[in-house]
């Protein structure tokens, strides 16, 4: 399954701002509404993608597990005393 590129720039921008705030010793951050909207959209895309990939992995593991199962059939043979 081909995935489109996720816009992670808003997340990267926020992480950069947080890094700067920590270096400056500031205790809070204020995010404008437009930036918060972009950040929320980006996070939603990331979460959706992660959930989709998780489902793909679970299905692949199920398929691999089924492929490694070996079925053996026995017909019981012949229980006569004649061993020819």
N, CA and C atoms as a LAMMPS dump frame, in Angstrom:
ITEM: TIMESTEP
0
ITEM: NUMBER OF ATOMS
252
ITEM: BOX BOUNDS ff ff ff
-5.0000000000000000e+02 5.0000000000000000e+02
-5.0000000000000000e+02 5.0000000000000000e+02
-5.0000000000000000e+02 5.0000000000000000e+02
ITEM: ATOMS id mol type element x y z
1 1 1 N 0.839 -1.175 0
2 1 2 C 0 0 0
3 1 3 C 0.888 1.244 0
4 2 1 N 0.628 2.16 -0.926
5 2 2 C 1.43 3.379 -1.035
6 2 3 C 0.839 4.452 -0.13
7 3 1 N 1.701 5.093 0.621
8 3 2 C 1.271 6.142 1.537
9 3 3 C 1.721 7.495 1.007
10 4 1 N 0.844 8.486 1.144
11 4 2 C 1.232 9.839 0.758
12 4 3 C 2.078 10.449 1.882
13 5 1 N 2.825 11.468 1.539
14 5 2 C 3.712 12.111 2.513
15 5 3 C 2.886 12.873 3.553
16 6 1 N 3.227 12.669 4.791
17 6 2 C 2.552 13.367 5.889
18 6 3 C 3.248 14.708 6.104
19 7 1 N 2.464 15.739 6.286
20 7 2 C 3.01 17.065 6.566
21 7 3 C 3.39 17.14 8.049
22 8 1 N 4.661 16.942 8.326
23 8 2 C 5.13 16.952 9.711
24 8 3 C 5.733 18.303 10.114
25 9 1 N 5.745 19.242 9.202
26 9 2 C 6.36 20.54 9.483
27 9 3 C 5.78 21.206 10.736
28 10 1 N 4.441 21.21 10.932
29 10 2 C 3.91 21.837 12.155
30 10 3 C 4.423 21.167 13.435
31 11 1 N 4.598 19.848 13.406
32 11 2 C 5.125 19.138 14.578
33 11 3 C 6.582 19.535 14.794
34 12 1 N 7.36 19.554 13.721
35 12 2 C 8.768 19.936 13.815
36 12 3 C 8.91 21.375 14.327
37 13 1 N 8.051 22.261 13.834
38 13 2 C 8.093 23.662 14.288
39 13 3 C 7.815 23.757 15.783
40 14 1 N 6.808 23.025 16.256
41 14 2 C 6.474 23.051 17.678
42 14 3 C 7.633 22.505 18.512
43 15 1 N 8.221 21.415 18.079
44 15 2 C 9.353 20.843 18.817
45 15 3 C 10.521 21.83 18.881
46 16 1 N 10.752 22.547 17.788
47 16 2 C 11.797 23.574 17.782
48 16 3 C 11.498 24.694 18.762
49 17 1 N 10.24 25.118 18.793
50 17 2 C 9.852 26.179 19.731
51 17 3 C 10.006 25.718 21.176
52 18 1 N 9.628 24.474 21.442
53 18 2 C 9.749 23.938 22.801
54 18 3 C 11.217 23.853 23.216
55 19 1 N 12.072 23.428 22.296
56 19 2 C 13.513 23.359 22.572
57 19 3 C 14.049 24.749 22.941
58 20 1 N 13.639 25.746 22.172
59 20 2 C 14.076 27.125 22.44
60 20 3 C 13.566 27.603 23.793
61 21 1 N 12.307 27.305 24.101
62 21 2 C 11.742 27.722 25.384
63 21 3 C 12.5 27.105 26.556
64 22 1 N 12.83 25.838 26.415
65 22 2 C 13.588 25.162 27.487
66 22 3 C 14.943 25.835 27.685
67 23 1 N 15.62 26.135 26.576
68 23 2 C 16.933 26.775 26.666
69 23 3 C 16.836 28.143 27.326
70 24 1 N 15.726 28.829 27.108
71 24 2 C 15.529 30.162 27.673
72 24 3 C 14.948 30.107 29.083
73 25 1 N 14.598 28.9 29.543
74 25 2 C 14.048 28.747 30.89
75 25 3 C 12.607 29.201 31.026
76 26 1 N 11.905 29.344 29.921
77 26 2 C 10.505 29.765 29.993
78 26 3 C 9.625 28.59 30.404
79 27 1 N 8.495 28.915 31.021
80 27 2 C 7.617 27.895 31.594
81 27 3 C 6.372 27.608 30.764
82 28 1 N 6.061 28.431 29.778
83 28 2 C 4.848 28.182 29.002
84 28 3 C 5.038 28.592 27.551
85 29 1 N 4.126 28.078 26.727
86 29 2 C 4.164 28.385 25.307
87 29 3 C 2.754 28.803 24.886
88 30 1 N 2.672 29.772 24.013
89 30 2 C 1.395 30.224 23.471
90 30 3 C 1.415 29.937 21.97
91 31 1 N 0.379 29.23 21.502
92 31 2 C 0.308 28.866 20.091
93 31 3 C -0.892 29.569 19.462
94 32 1 N -0.674 30.322 18.394
95 32 2 C -1.8 30.955 17.697
96 32 3 C -2.762 29.888 17.159
97 33 1 N -4.025 30.247 17.03
98 33 2 C -5.066 29.299 16.612
99 33 3 C -4.743 28.644 15.27
100 34 1 N -4.252 29.411 14.314
101 34 2 C -3.943 28.853 12.986
102 34 3 C -2.842 27.796 13.09
103 35 1 N -1.839 28.083 13.912
104 35 2 C -0.756 27.114 14.102
105 35 3 C -1.27 25.869 14.824
106 36 1 N -2.139 26.073 15.811
107 36 2 C -2.721 24.943 16.541
108 36 3 C -3.548 24.064 15.603
109 37 1 N -4.274 24.669 14.663
110 37 2 C -5.055 23.909 13.679
111 37 3 C -4.144 23.064 12.793
112 38 1 N -3.059 23.678 12.316
113 38 2 C -2.106 22.933 11.475
114 38 3 C -1.469 21.789 12.261
115 39 1 N -1.143 22.055 13.518
116 39 2 C -0.548 21.042 14.376
117 39 3 C -1.536 19.892 14.608
118 40 1 N -2.78 20.223 14.882
119 40 2 C -3.802 19.195 15.098
120 40 3 C -3.989 18.34 13.842
121 41 1 N -4.022 18.976 12.674
122 41 2 C -4.152 18.223 11.415
123 41 3 C -2.969 17.286 11.208
124 42 1 N -1.781 17.785 11.465
125 42 2 C -0.575 16.986 11.289
126 42 3 C -0.556 15.799 12.252
127 43 1 N -0.904 16.05 13.502
128 43 2 C -0.946 14.964 14.486
129 43 3 C -2.009 13.924 14.123
130 44 1 N -3.144 14.376 13.628
131 44 2 C -4.19 13.444 13.215
132 44 3 C -3.714 12.565 12.059
133 45 1 N -2.989 13.152 11.109
134 45 2 C -2.442 12.376 9.993
135 45 3 C -1.451 11.328 10.493
136 46 1 N -0.592 11.74 11.414
137 46 2 C 0.412 10.815 11.955
138 46 3 C -0.278 9.669 12.689
139 47 1 N -1.255 9.992 13.521
140 47 2 C -1.951 8.956 14.283
141 47 3 C -2.705 7.993 13.364
142 48 1 N -3.329 8.522 12.335
143 48 2 C -4.045 7.675 11.379
144 48 3 C -3.076 6.752 10.664
145 49 1 N -1.942 7.285 10.244
146 49 2 C -0.936 6.48 9.542
147 49 3 C -0.396 5.383 10.455
148 50 1 N -0.1 5.726 11.7
149 50 2 C 0.429 4.74 12.641
150 50 3 C -0.591 3.624 12.867
151 51 1 N -1.85 3.985 13.026
152 51 2 C -2.889 2.972 13.227
153 51 3 C -2.995 2.063 12.003
154 52 1 N -2.905 2.632 10.806
155 52 2 C -2.956 1.84 9.582
156 52 3 C -1.774 0.89 9.468
157 53 1 N -0.593 1.389 9.775
158 53 2 C 0.609 0.549 9.727
159 53 3 C 0.515 -0.567 10.766
160 54 1 N -0.014 -0.248 11.933
161 54 2 C -0.182 -1.251 12.979
162 54 3 C -1.099 -2.377 12.485
163 55 1 N -2.193 -2.026 11.827
164 55 2 C -3.103 -3.034 11.283
165 55 3 C -2.409 -3.887 10.223
166 56 1 N -1.611 -3.251 9.369
167 56 2 C -0.877 -3.989 8.334
168 56 3 C 0.093 -4.986 8.976
169 57 1 N 0.76 -4.57 10.038
170 57 2 C 1.707 -5.457 10.722
171 57 3 C 0.974 -6.635 11.359
172 58 1 N -0.157 -6.363 11.998
173 58 2 C -0.935 -7.433 12.623
174 58 3 C -1.379 -8.446 11.57
175 59 1 N -1.866 -7.967 10.43
176 59 2 C -2.292 -8.873 9.361
177 59 3 C -1.115 -9.668 8.805
178 60 1 N 0.035 -9.015 8.654
179 60 2 C 1.224 -9.717 8.149
180 60 3 C 1.664 -10.801 9.125
181 61 1 N 1.589 -10.515 10.422
182 61 2 C 1.955 -11.515 11.425
183 61 3 C 0.992 -12.699 11.403
184 62 1 N -0.3 -12.407 11.244
185 62 2 C -1.291 -13.492 11.154
186 62 3 C -1.011 -14.366 9.933
187 63 1 N -0.728 -13.731 8.805
188 63 2 C -0.436 -14.463 7.573
189 63 3 C 0.815 -15.31 7.74
190 64 1 N 1.848 -14.747 8.347
191 64 2 C 3.097 -15.48 8.561
192 64 3 C 2.874 -16.654 9.503
193 65 1 N 2.065 -16.45 10.522
194 65 2 C 1.786 -17.521 11.475
195 65 3 C 1.023 -18.648 10.79
196 66 1 N 0.048 -18.297 9.95
197 66 2 C -0.712 -19.316 9.233
198 66 3 C 0.173 -20.057 8.241
199 67 1 N 1.093 -19.362 7.626
200 67 2 C 1.989 -19.978 6.647
201 67 3 C 2.963 -20.944 7.316
202 68 1 N 3.285 -20.718 8.577
203 68 2 C 4.235 -21.592 9.265
204 68 3 C 3.555 -22.777 9.935
205 69 1 N 2.242 -22.858 9.879
206 69 2 C 1.51 -23.986 10.454
207 69 3 C 1.582 -25.16 9.485
208 70 1 N 1.933 -26.319 10.008
209 70 2 C 2.053 -27.524 9.19
210 70 3 C 0.916 -28.471 9.549
211 71 1 N 0.167 -28.896 8.549
212 71 2 C -0.907 -29.86 8.756
213 71 3 C -0.393 -31.247 8.385
214 72 1 N -0.616 -32.219 9.277
215 72 2 C -0.209 -33.594 9.023
216 72 3 C -1.451 -34.468 9.061
217 73 1 N -1.624 -35.29 8.027
218 73 2 C -2.732 -36.23 7.988
219 73 3 C -2.178 -37.633 8.086
220 74 1 N -2.824 -38.434 8.903
221 74 2 C -2.426 -39.835 9.03
222 74 3 C -3.633 -40.691 8.669
223 75 1 N -3.398 -41.739 7.886
224 75 2 C -4.519 -42.563 7.456
225 75 3 C -4.754 -43.749 8.392
226 76 1 N -3.945 -43.918 9.389
227 76 2 C -4.127 -45.003 10.333
228 76 3 C -3.446 -46.297 9.934
229 77 1 N -3.102 -46.437 8.692
230 77 2 C -2.413 -47.631 8.236
231 77 3 C -3.287 -48.867 8.263
232 78 1 N -2.659 -50.025 8.216
233 78 2 C -3.353 -51.302 8.194
234 78 3 C -2.924 -52.063 9.446
235 79 1 N -3.873 -52.505 10.262
236 79 2 C -3.555 -53.131 11.527
237 79 3 C -3.605 -54.665 11.453
238 80 1 N -3.449 -55.22 10.262
239 80 2 C -3.466 -56.682 10.153
240 80 3 C -2.153 -57.254 10.678
241 81 1 N -2.18 -58.563 11.047
242 81 2 C -1.001 -59.204 11.595
243 81 3 C -0.005 -59.546 10.512
244 82 1 N -0.427 -59.528 9.268
245 82 2 C 0.454 -59.859 8.143
246 82 3 C 1.361 -58.672 7.873
247 83 1 N 2.683 -58.864 8.069
248 83 2 C 3.634 -57.772 7.887
249 83 3 C 4.422 -57.981 6.626
250 84 1 N 3.814 -57.977 5.492
251 84 2 C 4.51 -58.212 4.24
252 84 3 C 5.13 -56.962 3.722
